[in-house]
Amino acid sequence: MPRPTLPSPPPPAHLGVWPDRASLLADRGRTLDELRRLSLGVHRVLLLWLLAVAAIIGWALLVLPLQQLEQRDSTGFVLGPLFGTLGLAALTPSVAAVVLAVRRDRDISRLLDVWARLDSHPPTDAGLRSPGLSLFWLLSSLAVCSIGLWTSFAGATGAEPGPVAYSRVVLVTGIGTILWVTGLIGVVKAVRHYRWALRVLPPKSTGPQRTSGTASAPGAGTHPTSDPASTPEAGPEPAPESGREP
C-alpha cells in the first residue's frame, strides 16, 4: 500500500497565489490539519507497534540458530541458514521502514513550520494542538519504554547457567532493546509536537479582561453630587443696590 504523499510547501509570497486572506487561511488550515493527521494519527502509532512486532519476530528467528548450536542440535546445520534468512527478511524491512518514518516525520515538521508561519488564526489553530493525541503518544510510548527496559535488565540479571543461557540472554536483551527504541521514538514525537505548538501556534485566548478601576462604580469614595454635570447651574448673583439708604 503506497504511502500518502506529503503536501507541497507554500509558494513564495511575491507570487500572489491567494486573492485574499480568507483563501490563504483556508488553504493553511486544510494543509496543517492534513500534516497533523499524518504525524500524530492513531494509525501511525499502530504502524510503529506493528513494525516493532515484526522486528521482534525477526530477532527471535535470528537467535534460533544460536540456540541450536548451544544445544548441539545437528538439525541446526540445516535449519540454521533457513531461520537466519527468515529472520533477516523480517527484521531488515522493519528497521528500514522505521528509518524512513523518522525521516518522513522530519519533513512533516519542516512543512508544519513553514505553513504555520504564513499567518495566524487562533480559532483554527486551537485544534492543531491535539493535546489528547499527544498525551496518548506520550503515555503509551512511556509504557513501551518501561516494558523494554524491564525486559532487558531482567534478561541480563536473571540469567542462569544452562544449555541455552547465552542465547536466552541475547534473545531477551534484543527484544527489550527493540521495545525501548520503539517507545523512545514515540516519546520524541510527542515532545516535539508539544514544543512546536508552544513555539509556533499562538497562545489560547483568555477572553477580555475586566478593568479594576473604580471609574465604572459610582459612589466609590466620591460623593454623588461631585459630578459637575449633576449639579444645577448657579444663576448670577444679584447686584447690590446703590444710592438707597435704609
Rosetta constraint file for C-alpha pairs under 8 A:
AtomPair CA 6 CA 35 HARMONIC 7.57 0.50
AtomPair CA 6 CA 108 HARMONIC 7.57 0.50
AtomPair CA 7 CA 31 HARMONIC 6.86 0.50
AtomPair CA 7 CA 35 HARMONIC 7.65 0.50
AtomPair CA 9 CA 111 HARMONIC 6.23 0.50
AtomPair CA 9 CA 114 HARMONIC 7.17 0.50
AtomPair CA 9 CA 115 HARMONIC 7.21 0.50
AtomPair CA 10 CA 114 HARMONIC 7.42 0.50
AtomPair CA 10 CA 115 HARMONIC 6.56 0.50
AtomPair CA 11 CA 15 HARMONIC 7.22 0.50
AtomPair CA 11 CA 17 HARMONIC 7.47 0.50
AtomPair CA 12 CA 16 HARMONIC 7.98 0.50
AtomPair CA 13 CA 17 HARMONIC 7.71 0.50
AtomPair CA 18 CA 23 HARMONIC 5.83 0.50
AtomPair CA 18 CA 24 HARMONIC 5.62 0.50
AtomPair CA 19 CA 23 HARMONIC 6.80 0.50
AtomPair CA 20 CA 24 HARMONIC 6.67 0.50
AtomPair CA 21 CA 25 HARMONIC 6.12 0.50
AtomPair CA 22 CA 26 HARMONIC 6.18 0.50
AtomPair CA 23 CA 27 HARMONIC 6.31 0.50
AtomPair CA 24 CA 28 HARMONIC 5.97 0.50
AtomPair CA 25 CA 29 HARMONIC 5.90 0.50
AtomPair CA 25 CA 119 HARMONIC 7.30 0.50
AtomPair CA 25 CA 121 HARMONIC 7.33 0.50
AtomPair CA 26 CA 30 HARMONIC 6.17 0.50
AtomPair CA 27 CA 31 HARMONIC 6.05 0.50
AtomPair CA 28 CA 32 HARMONIC 6.06 0.50
AtomPair CA 28 CA 115 HARMONIC 6.22 0.50
AtomPair CA 28 CA 116 HARMONIC 7.27 0.50
AtomPair CA 28 CA 118 HARMONIC 7.74 0.50
AtomPair CA 29 CA 33 HARMONIC 6.06 0.50
AtomPair CA 29 CA 124 HARMONIC 6.61 0.50
AtomPair CA 29 CA 125 HARMONIC 7.63 0.50
AtomPair CA 30 CA 34 HARMONIC 6.29 0.50
AtomPair CA 31 CA 35 HARMONIC 6.19 0.50
AtomPair CA 31 CA 115 HARMONIC 7.66 0.50
AtomPair CA 32 CA 36 HARMONIC 6.03 0.50
AtomPair CA 32 CA 112 HARMONIC 6.37 0.50
AtomPair CA 32 CA 115 HARMONIC 6.90 0.50
AtomPair CA 32 CA 116 HARMONIC 7.27 0.50
AtomPair CA 32 CA 128 HARMONIC 7.47 0.50
AtomPair CA 33 CA 37 HARMONIC 6.21 0.50
AtomPair CA 33 CA 128 HARMONIC 6.68 0.50
AtomPair CA 34 CA 38 HARMONIC 6.24 0.50
AtomPair CA 35 CA 39 HARMONIC 6.12 0.50
AtomPair CA 35 CA 108 HARMONIC 6.44 0.50
AtomPair CA 35 CA 111 HARMONIC 7.85 0.50
AtomPair CA 35 CA 112 HARMONIC 6.83 0.50
AtomPair CA 36 CA 40 HARMONIC 5.83 0.50
AtomPair CA 36 CA 41 HARMONIC 7.37 0.50
AtomPair CA 36 CA 128 HARMONIC 6.87 0.50
AtomPair CA 37 CA 41 HARMONIC 4.77 0.50
AtomPair CA 38 CA 44 HARMONIC 7.53 0.50
AtomPair CA 39 CA 44 HARMONIC 7.19 0.50
AtomPair CA 39 CA 105 HARMONIC 6.53 0.50
AtomPair CA 39 CA 108 HARMONIC 6.95 0.50
AtomPair CA 40 CA 44 HARMONIC 6.64 0.50
AtomPair CA 40 CA 45 HARMONIC 7.83 0.50
AtomPair CA 40 CA 133 HARMONIC 6.59 0.50
AtomPair CA 40 CA 134 HARMONIC 7.30 0.50
AtomPair CA 40 CA 137 HARMONIC 7.94 0.50
AtomPair CA 41 CA 45 HARMONIC 7.26 0.50
AtomPair CA 41 CA 133 HARMONIC 7.58 0.50
AtomPair CA 42 CA 46 HARMONIC 6.38 0.50
AtomPair CA 42 CA 133 HARMONIC 7.77 0.50
AtomPair CA 43 CA 47 HARMONIC 5.99 0.50
AtomPair CA 44 CA 48 HARMONIC 6.17 0.50
AtomPair CA 45 CA 49 HARMONIC 6.26 0.50
AtomPair CA 45 CA 137 HARMONIC 7.33 0.50
AtomPair CA 45 CA 186 HARMONIC 7.58 0.50
AtomPair CA 46 CA 50 HARMONIC 6.14 0.50
AtomPair CA 47 CA 51 HARMONIC 6.20 0.50
AtomPair CA 48 CA 52 HARMONIC 6.29 0.50
AtomPair CA 48 CA 98 HARMONIC 7.40 0.50
AtomPair CA 48 CA 182 HARMONIC 7.17 0.50
AtomPair CA 49 CA 53 HARMONIC 6.27 0.50
AtomPair CA 49 CA 182 HARMONIC 7.35 0.50
AtomPair CA 50 CA 54 HARMONIC 6.29 0.50
AtomPair CA 51 CA 55 HARMONIC 6.12 0.50
AtomPair CA 51 CA 94 HARMONIC 5.28 0.50
AtomPair CA 51 CA 95 HARMONIC 7.83 0.50
AtomPair CA 51 CA 97 HARMONIC 7.70 0.50
AtomPair CA 51 CA 98 HARMONIC 7.42 0.50
AtomPair CA 52 CA 56 HARMONIC 6.18 0.50
AtomPair CA 52 CA 94 HARMONIC 7.26 0.50
AtomPair CA 52 CA 178 HARMONIC 6.63 0.50
AtomPair CA 52 CA 179 HARMONIC 6.87 0.50
AtomPair CA 52 CA 182 HARMONIC 6.64 0.50
AtomPair CA 53 CA 57 HARMONIC 6.27 0.50
AtomPair CA 54 CA 58 HARMONIC 6.20 0.50
AtomPair CA 54 CA 90 HARMONIC 5.98 0.50
AtomPair CA 54 CA 91 HARMONIC 6.60 0.50
AtomPair CA 54 CA 94 HARMONIC 6.43 0.50
AtomPair CA 55 CA 59 HARMONIC 6.11 0.50
AtomPair CA 55 CA 90 HARMONIC 6.26 0.50
AtomPair CA 55 CA 91 HARMONIC 4.57 0.50
AtomPair CA 55 CA 92 HARMONIC 7.81 0.50
AtomPair CA 55 CA 94 HARMONIC 5.73 0.50
AtomPair CA 55 CA 95 HARMONIC 7.18 0.50
AtomPair CA 55 CA 178 HARMONIC 7.37 0.50
AtomPair CA 56 CA 60 HARMONIC 6.15 0.50
AtomPair CA 56 CA 91 HARMONIC 7.52 0.50
AtomPair CA 56 CA 174 HARMONIC 7.93 0.50
AtomPair CA 56 CA 175 HARMONIC 5.80 0.50
AtomPair CA 56 CA 178 HARMONIC 7.01 0.50
AtomPair CA 57 CA 61 HARMONIC 6.27 0.50
AtomPair CA 57 CA 87 HARMONIC 7.15 0.50
AtomPair CA 57 CA 90 HARMONIC 6.93 0.50
AtomPair CA 57 CA 91 HARMONIC 7.51 0.50
AtomPair CA 58 CA 62 HARMONIC 6.27 0.50
AtomPair CA 58 CA 86 HARMONIC 6.98 0.50
AtomPair CA 58 CA 87 HARMONIC 3.92 0.50
AtomPair CA 58 CA 88 HARMONIC 6.18 0.50
AtomPair CA 58 CA 89 HARMONIC 7.17 0.50
AtomPair CA 58 CA 90 HARMONIC 4.64 0.50
AtomPair CA 58 CA 91 HARMONIC 4.57 0.50
AtomPair CA 59 CA 63 HARMONIC 6.32 0.50
AtomPair CA 59 CA 87 HARMONIC 6.03 0.50
AtomPair CA 59 CA 88 HARMONIC 7.95 0.50
AtomPair CA 59 CA 91 HARMONIC 6.51 0.50
AtomPair CA 59 CA 171 HARMONIC 7.26 0.50
AtomPair CA 59 CA 174 HARMONIC 7.12 0.50
AtomPair CA 59 CA 175 HARMONIC 7.44 0.50
AtomPair CA 60 CA 64 HARMONIC 6.39 0.50
AtomPair CA 60 CA 87 HARMONIC 7.17 0.50
AtomPair CA 60 CA 171 HARMONIC 6.35 0.50
AtomPair CA 61 CA 65 HARMONIC 7.76 0.50
AtomPair CA 61 CA 83 HARMONIC 5.42 0.50
AtomPair CA 61 CA 84 HARMONIC 6.31 0.50
AtomPair CA 61 CA 86 HARMONIC 6.73 0.50
AtomPair CA 61 CA 87 HARMONIC 4.63 0.50
AtomPair CA 62 CA 66 HARMONIC 7.79 0.50
AtomPair CA 62 CA 83 HARMONIC 6.27 0.50
AtomPair CA 62 CA 84 HARMONIC 4.88 0.50
AtomPair CA 62 CA 85 HARMONIC 7.97 0.50
AtomPair CA 62 CA 86 HARMONIC 7.82 0.50
AtomPair CA 62 CA 87 HARMONIC 4.92 0.50
AtomPair CA 62 CA 88 HARMONIC 7.15 0.50
AtomPair CA 63 CA 67 HARMONIC 6.47 0.50
AtomPair CA 63 CA 84 HARMONIC 7.99 0.50
AtomPair CA 63 CA 167 HARMONIC 6.57 0.50
AtomPair CA 63 CA 170 HARMONIC 7.47 0.50
AtomPair CA 63 CA 171 HARMONIC 6.29 0.50
AtomPair CA 64 CA 68 HARMONIC 6.31 0.50
AtomPair CA 64 CA 80 HARMONIC 7.24 0.50
AtomPair CA 64 CA 83 HARMONIC 6.84 0.50
AtomPair CA 64 CA 84 HARMONIC 7.94 0.50
AtomPair CA 65 CA 69 HARMONIC 6.22 0.50
AtomPair CA 65 CA 76 HARMONIC 5.95 0.50
AtomPair CA 65 CA 79 HARMONIC 7.48 0.50
AtomPair CA 65 CA 80 HARMONIC 4.57 0.50
AtomPair CA 65 CA 81 HARMONIC 7.67 0.50
AtomPair CA 65 CA 83 HARMONIC 6.85 0.50
AtomPair CA 65 CA 84 HARMONIC 7.11 0.50
AtomPair CA 66 CA 70 HARMONIC 6.28 0.50
AtomPair CA 66 CA 167 HARMONIC 6.06 0.50
AtomPair CA 67 CA 71 HARMONIC 6.21 0.50
AtomPair CA 67 CA 164 HARMONIC 5.86 0.50
AtomPair CA 67 CA 167 HARMONIC 5.50 0.50
AtomPair CA 67 CA 168 HARMONIC 7.83 0.50
AtomPair CA 68 CA 72 HARMONIC 6.01 0.50
AtomPair CA 68 CA 73 HARMONIC 5.16 0.50
AtomPair CA 68 CA 74 HARMONIC 7.85 0.50
AtomPair CA 68 CA 75 HARMONIC 7.68 0.50
AtomPair CA 68 CA 76 HARMONIC 5.33 0.50
AtomPair CA 68 CA 80 HARMONIC 7.80 0.50
AtomPair CA 69 CA 73 HARMONIC 6.13 0.50
AtomPair CA 69 CA 76 HARMONIC 6.50 0.50
AtomPair CA 70 CA 163 HARMONIC 5.99 0.50
AtomPair CA 70 CA 164 HARMONIC 5.80 0.50
AtomPair CA 70 CA 167 HARMONIC 7.70 0.50
AtomPair CA 71 CA 163 HARMONIC 5.85 0.50
AtomPair CA 71 CA 164 HARMONIC 6.67 0.50
AtomPair CA 74 CA 78 HARMONIC 7.90 0.50
AtomPair CA 75 CA 79 HARMONIC 5.99 0.50
AtomPair CA 75 CA 80 HARMONIC 7.74 0.50
AtomPair CA 76 CA 80 HARMONIC 4.75 0.50
AtomPair CA 77 CA 81 HARMONIC 7.34 0.50
AtomPair CA 78 CA 82 HARMONIC 7.41 0.50
AtomPair CA 79 CA 83 HARMONIC 6.08 0.50
AtomPair CA 80 CA 84 HARMONIC 6.05 0.50
AtomPair CA 81 CA 85 HARMONIC 6.07 0.50
AtomPair CA 82 CA 86 HARMONIC 6.25 0.50
AtomPair CA 83 CA 87 HARMONIC 5.97 0.50
AtomPair CA 84 CA 88 HARMONIC 6.20 0.50
AtomPair CA 85 CA 89 HARMONIC 6.09 0.50
AtomPair CA 86 CA 90 HARMONIC 6.29 0.50
AtomPair CA 87 CA 91 HARMONIC 5.96 0.50
AtomPair CA 88 CA 92 HARMONIC 5.52 0.50
AtomPair CA 89 CA 93 HARMONIC 6.85 0.50
AtomPair CA 90 CA 94 HARMONIC 6.65 0.50
AtomPair CA 91 CA 95 HARMONIC 6.29 0.50
AtomPair CA 92 CA 96 HARMONIC 6.15 0.50
AtomPair CA 93 CA 97 HARMONIC 5.95 0.50
AtomPair CA 94 CA 98 HARMONIC 6.28 0.50
AtomPair CA 95 CA 99 HARMONIC 6.29 0.50
AtomPair CA 96 CA 100 HARMONIC 6.22 0.50
AtomPair CA 97 CA 101 HARMONIC 6.07 0.50
AtomPair CA 98 CA 102 HARMONIC 6.23 0.50
AtomPair CA 99 CA 103 HARMONIC 6.40 0.50
AtomPair CA 100 CA 104 HARMONIC 6.09 0.50
AtomPair CA 101 CA 105 HARMONIC 6.14 0.50
AtomPair CA 102 CA 106 HARMONIC 6.39 0.50
AtomPair CA 103 CA 107 HARMONIC 6.51 0.50
AtomPair CA 104 CA 108 HARMONIC 6.21 0.50
AtomPair CA 105 CA 109 HARMONIC 6.12 0.50
AtomPair CA 106 CA 110 HARMONIC 6.37 0.50
AtomPair CA 107 CA 111 HARMONIC 6.29 0.50
AtomPair CA 108 CA 112 HARMONIC 6.09 0.50
AtomPair CA 109 CA 113 HARMONIC 6.33 0.50
AtomPair CA 110 CA 114 HARMONIC 6.39 0.50
AtomPair CA 111 CA 115 HARMONIC 6.08 0.50
AtomPair CA 112 CA 116 HARMONIC 5.88 0.50
AtomPair CA 113 CA 117 HARMONIC 6.21 0.50
AtomPair CA 113 CA 196 HARMONIC 7.96 0.50
AtomPair CA 113 CA 200 HARMONIC 7.17 0.50
AtomPair CA 114 CA 118 HARMONIC 6.88 0.50
AtomPair CA 116 CA 120 HARMONIC 7.24 0.50
AtomPair CA 116 CA 200 HARMONIC 6.78 0.50
AtomPair CA 116 CA 201 HARMONIC 7.31 0.50
AtomPair CA 117 CA 200 HARMONIC 7.13 0.50
AtomPair CA 120 CA 125 HARMONIC 7.59 0.50
AtomPair CA 120 CA 201 HARMONIC 7.61 0.50
AtomPair CA 120 CA 202 HARMONIC 7.18 0.50
AtomPair CA 121 CA 125 HARMONIC 5.90 0.50
AtomPair CA 122 CA 126 HARMONIC 5.89 0.50
AtomPair CA 122 CA 201 HARMONIC 7.90 0.50
AtomPair CA 122 CA 202 HARMONIC 6.44 0.50
AtomPair CA 122 CA 203 HARMONIC 7.87 0.50
AtomPair CA 122 CA 204 HARMONIC 7.19 0.50
AtomPair CA 122 CA 205 HARMONIC 7.82 0.50
AtomPair CA 123 CA 127 HARMONIC 7.77 0.50
AtomPair CA 124 CA 128 HARMONIC 7.40 0.50
AtomPair CA 125 CA 129 HARMONIC 7.16 0.50
AtomPair CA 125 CA 201 HARMONIC 6.52 0.50
AtomPair CA 125 CA 202 HARMONIC 7.61 0.50
AtomPair CA 126 CA 204 HARMONIC 7.15 0.50
AtomPair CA 128 CA 197 HARMONIC 7.81 0.50
AtomPair CA 129 CA 193 HARMONIC 8.00 0.50
AtomPair CA 129 CA 194 HARMONIC 7.49 0.50
AtomPair CA 129 CA 197 HARMONIC 5.84 0.50
AtomPair CA 130 CA 134 HARMONIC 6.18 0.50
AtomPair CA 131 CA 135 HARMONIC 5.99 0.50
AtomPair CA 132 CA 136 HARMONIC 6.16 0.50
AtomPair CA 133 CA 137 HARMONIC 6.14 0.50
AtomPair CA 134 CA 138 HARMONIC 6.13 0.50
AtomPair CA 134 CA 190 HARMONIC 5.14 0.50
AtomPair CA 134 CA 191 HARMONIC 7.91 0.50
AtomPair CA 134 CA 193 HARMONIC 7.29 0.50
AtomPair CA 134 CA 194 HARMONIC 7.29 0.50
AtomPair CA 135 CA 139 HARMONIC 6.00 0.50
AtomPair CA 135 CA 190 HARMONIC 7.31 0.50
AtomPair CA 136 CA 140 HARMONIC 5.91 0.50
AtomPair CA 137 CA 141 HARMONIC 5.85 0.50
AtomPair CA 137 CA 186 HARMONIC 5.96 0.50
AtomPair CA 137 CA 187 HARMONIC 6.78 0.50
AtomPair CA 137 CA 189 HARMONIC 7.75 0.50
AtomPair CA 137 CA 190 HARMONIC 5.83 0.50
AtomPair CA 138 CA 142 HARMONIC 6.04 0.50
AtomPair CA 138 CA 186 HARMONIC 6.57 0.50
AtomPair CA 138 CA 187 HARMONIC 5.16 0.50
AtomPair CA 138 CA 190 HARMONIC 5.56 0.50
AtomPair CA 138 CA 191 HARMONIC 7.66 0.50
AtomPair CA 139 CA 143 HARMONIC 6.24 0.50
AtomPair CA 140 CA 144 HARMONIC 6.33 0.50
AtomPair CA 140 CA 183 HARMONIC 7.70 0.50
AtomPair CA 141 CA 145 HARMONIC 6.08 0.50
AtomPair CA 141 CA 182 HARMONIC 7.45 0.50
AtomPair CA 141 CA 183 HARMONIC 4.17 0.50
AtomPair CA 141 CA 184 HARMONIC 6.67 0.50
AtomPair CA 141 CA 185 HARMONIC 7.74 0.50
AtomPair CA 141 CA 186 HARMONIC 5.15 0.50
AtomPair CA 141 CA 187 HARMONIC 5.62 0.50
AtomPair CA 142 CA 146 HARMONIC 6.13 0.50
AtomPair CA 142 CA 183 HARMONIC 6.02 0.50
AtomPair CA 142 CA 184 HARMONIC 7.55 0.50
AtomPair CA 142 CA 187 HARMONIC 6.69 0.50
AtomPair CA 143 CA 147 HARMONIC 6.26 0.50
AtomPair CA 143 CA 183 HARMONIC 7.40 0.50
AtomPair CA 144 CA 148 HARMONIC 6.14 0.50
AtomPair CA 144 CA 179 HARMONIC 6.03 0.50
AtomPair CA 144 CA 180 HARMONIC 6.52 0.50
AtomPair CA 144 CA 182 HARMONIC 7.25 0.50
AtomPair CA 144 CA 183 HARMONIC 4.98 0.50
AtomPair CA 145 CA 149 HARMONIC 6.18 0.50
AtomPair CA 145 CA 179 HARMONIC 6.23 0.50
AtomPair CA 145 CA 180 HARMONIC 4.38 0.50
AtomPair CA 145 CA 181 HARMONIC 7.29 0.50
AtomPair CA 145 CA 182 HARMONIC 7.31 0.50
AtomPair CA 145 CA 183 HARMONIC 4.59 0.50
AtomPair CA 145 CA 184 HARMONIC 6.39 0.50
AtomPair CA 146 CA 150 HARMONIC 6.07 0.50
AtomPair CA 146 CA 180 HARMONIC 7.25 0.50
AtomPair CA 147 CA 151 HARMONIC 6.01 0.50
AtomPair CA 147 CA 176 HARMONIC 7.27 0.50
AtomPair CA 147 CA 179 HARMONIC 7.11 0.50
AtomPair CA 147 CA 180 HARMONIC 7.45 0.50
AtomPair CA 148 CA 152 HARMONIC 6.18 0.50
AtomPair CA 148 CA 175 HARMONIC 7.26 0.50
AtomPair CA 148 CA 176 HARMONIC 3.98 0.50
AtomPair CA 148 CA 177 HARMONIC 6.05 0.50
AtomPair CA 148 CA 178 HARMONIC 7.18 0.50
AtomPair CA 148 CA 179 HARMONIC 4.61 0.50
AtomPair CA 148 CA 180 HARMONIC 4.53 0.50
AtomPair CA 149 CA 153 HARMONIC 6.21 0.50
AtomPair CA 149 CA 176 HARMONIC 5.97 0.50
AtomPair CA 149 CA 177 HARMONIC 7.27 0.50
AtomPair CA 149 CA 179 HARMONIC 7.96 0.50
AtomPair CA 149 CA 180 HARMONIC 6.15 0.50
AtomPair CA 150 CA 154 HARMONIC 5.82 0.50
AtomPair CA 150 CA 176 HARMONIC 7.37 0.50
AtomPair CA 151 CA 155 HARMONIC 5.94 0.50
AtomPair CA 151 CA 172 HARMONIC 6.57 0.50
AtomPair CA 151 CA 173 HARMONIC 6.88 0.50
AtomPair CA 151 CA 175 HARMONIC 7.49 0.50
AtomPair CA 151 CA 176 HARMONIC 4.95 0.50
AtomPair CA 152 CA 156 HARMONIC 6.26 0.50
AtomPair CA 152 CA 172 HARMONIC 6.18 0.50
AtomPair CA 152 CA 173 HARMONIC 4.43 0.50
AtomPair CA 152 CA 174 HARMONIC 7.42 0.50
AtomPair CA 152 CA 175 HARMONIC 7.41 0.50
AtomPair CA 152 CA 176 HARMONIC 4.60 0.50
AtomPair CA 152 CA 177 HARMONIC 6.64 0.50
AtomPair CA 153 CA 157 HARMONIC 5.93 0.50
AtomPair CA 153 CA 173 HARMONIC 7.52 0.50
AtomPair CA 154 CA 158 HARMONIC 5.53 0.50
AtomPair CA 155 CA 159 HARMONIC 6.19 0.50
AtomPair CA 155 CA 168 HARMONIC 7.70 0.50
AtomPair CA 155 CA 169 HARMONIC 5.54 0.50
AtomPair CA 155 CA 172 HARMONIC 5.38 0.50
AtomPair CA 155 CA 173 HARMONIC 6.02 0.50
AtomPair CA 156 CA 169 HARMONIC 5.89 0.50
AtomPair CA 156 CA 172 HARMONIC 7.93 0.50
AtomPair CA 156 CA 173 HARMONIC 6.87 0.50
AtomPair CA 159 CA 165 HARMONIC 6.41 0.50
AtomPair CA 159 CA 168 HARMONIC 7.86 0.50
AtomPair CA 159 CA 169 HARMONIC 6.56 0.50
AtomPair CA 160 CA 165 HARMONIC 6.25 0.50
AtomPair CA 161 CA 165 HARMONIC 5.69 0.50
AtomPair CA 164 CA 168 HARMONIC 6.01 0.50
AtomPair CA 165 CA 169 HARMONIC 6.33 0.50
AtomPair CA 166 CA 170 HARMONIC 6.31 0.50
AtomPair CA 167 CA 171 HARMONIC 6.04 0.50
AtomPair CA 168 CA 172 HARMONIC 6.12 0.50
AtomPair CA 169 CA 173 HARMONIC 5.87 0.50
AtomPair CA 170 CA 174 HARMONIC 5.96 0.50
AtomPair CA 171 CA 175 HARMONIC 6.27 0.50
AtomPair CA 172 CA 176 HARMONIC 6.16 0.50
AtomPair CA 173 CA 177 HARMONIC 6.12 0.50
AtomPair CA 174 CA 178 HARMONIC 6.24 0.50
AtomPair CA 175 CA 179 HARMONIC 6.33 0.50
AtomPair CA 176 CA 180 HARMONIC 6.07 0.50
AtomPair CA 177 CA 181 HARMONIC 6.12 0.50
AtomPair CA 178 CA 182 HARMONIC 6.15 0.50
AtomPair CA 179 CA 183 HARMONIC 6.19 0.50
AtomPair CA 180 CA 184 HARMONIC 6.09 0.50
AtomPair CA 181 CA 185 HARMONIC 6.24 0.50
AtomPair CA 182 CA 186 HARMONIC 6.66 0.50
AtomPair CA 183 CA 187 HARMONIC 6.26 0.50
AtomPair CA 184 CA 188 HARMONIC 6.16 0.50
AtomPair CA 185 CA 189 HARMONIC 6.26 0.50
AtomPair CA 186 CA 190 HARMONIC 6.27 0.50
AtomPair CA 187 CA 191 HARMONIC 6.19 0.50
AtomPair CA 188 CA 192 HARMONIC 5.93 0.50
AtomPair CA 189 CA 193 HARMONIC 6.24 0.50
AtomPair CA 190 CA 194 HARMONIC 6.30 0.50
AtomPair CA 191 CA 195 HARMONIC 6.17 0.50
AtomPair CA 192 CA 196 HARMONIC 6.11 0.50
AtomPair CA 193 CA 197 HARMONIC 6.17 0.50
AtomPair CA 194 CA 198 HARMONIC 6.40 0.50
AtomPair CA 195 CA 199 HARMONIC 6.07 0.50
AtomPair CA 196 CA 200 HARMONIC 5.83 0.50
AtomPair CA 196 CA 201 HARMONIC 7.52 0.50
AtomPair CA 197 CA 201 HARMONIC 5.13 0.50
AtomPair CA 198 CA 202 HARMONIC 7.63 0.50
AtomPair CA 198 CA 203 HARMONIC 7.60 0.50
AtomPair CA 214 CA 218 HARMONIC 7.60 0.50
AtomPair CA 214 CA 220 HARMONIC 6.51 0.50
AtomPair CA 218 CA 222 HARMONIC 7.67 0.50
AtomPair CA 218 CA 224 HARMONIC 7.57 0.50
AtomPair CA 219 CA 223 HARMONIC 6.17 0.50
AtomPair CA 219 CA 224 HARMONIC 6.06 0.50
AtomPair CA 222 CA 226 HARMONIC 6.75 0.50
AtomPair CA 225 CA 230 HARMONIC 6.31 0.50
AtomPair CA 225 CA 231 HARMONIC 6.40 0.50
AtomPair CA 226 CA 230 HARMONIC 7.74 0.50
AtomPair CA 226 CA 231 HARMONIC 7.83 0.50
AtomPair CA 227 CA 231 HARMONIC 6.89 0.50
